[in-house]
Amino acid sequence: MRAEFAAWRWGLALFALQLVGWGWGLYGVGTDVHQGDVYRIIYVHVPTCLTAFVCAFYLFLCSVYALRKKTEACLLWGQAAAELGLLFTVLGLLTGSIWGRVTWGVWWTWDARLLTTFILGVLFAAYLLLQQALPRGAAKTKASAALGILIFIDVPIVYKSVTWWRTLHQPPSIGGGTMSGEILTLLLITILSSLLFMTWLLFARVKNLRLQQRIAELVSDWH
């Protein structure tokens, strides 16, 4: 019980760190000389998108391990990573739409970056549907692993889309050389806090899935 309480304290602390970063982004840093105050959504948009990419990487590792070891033991980790990947992808699309409404004048356009990110979200959702549709066994493990690897392949396409094709989306924010040190430092802090919070959510979700699986097995044995 004490360990459970400690785990939740860590989760609350990491979420509080997120809130502090967002609050500092709204009120604690200066206005961008090019975009004005609308740029402040970068402290939510960029971290959520990058966190979705890391979720895809976690899913990729689980998928490769499942194929090599021919075991479904890591499918729970893959499911948790896909669920969080879908969540952060949707958040990235929503915050990007708000940003686009102000800078482009539209909520949505079939821009290369937006399209490839939308595809990433669809692939995450497809992975979760596949997990629910197939019974446990070798076929489910192979199909899930193959789709998990495909999902990660989309990540570099999303990232490079702004340089491979003509696009309305601005170039990568980090490493572009146009940010002040103050803005870049806070952005890196919000990215780190987002990744840490996602990692805590991942472990918590896997624990929950294991409990659900155990309950389902007990109910099946009872009947």
Secondary structure, DSSP 8 states (H G I E B T S, - for coil): -HHHHHHHHHHHHHHHHHHHHHHHHHHTS--BTTTBGGGGGHHHHHHHHHHHHHHHHHHHHHHHHHHHHT-STTHHHHHHHHHHHHHHHHHHHHHHHHHHHHHTSSS----HHHHHHHHHHHHHHHHHHHHHHS-SSHHHHHHHHHHHHHHHHHHHHHHHHHHHS--SS---STTSS-S-HHHHHHHHHHHHHHHHHHHHHHHHHHHHHHHHHHHHHHHHHH-
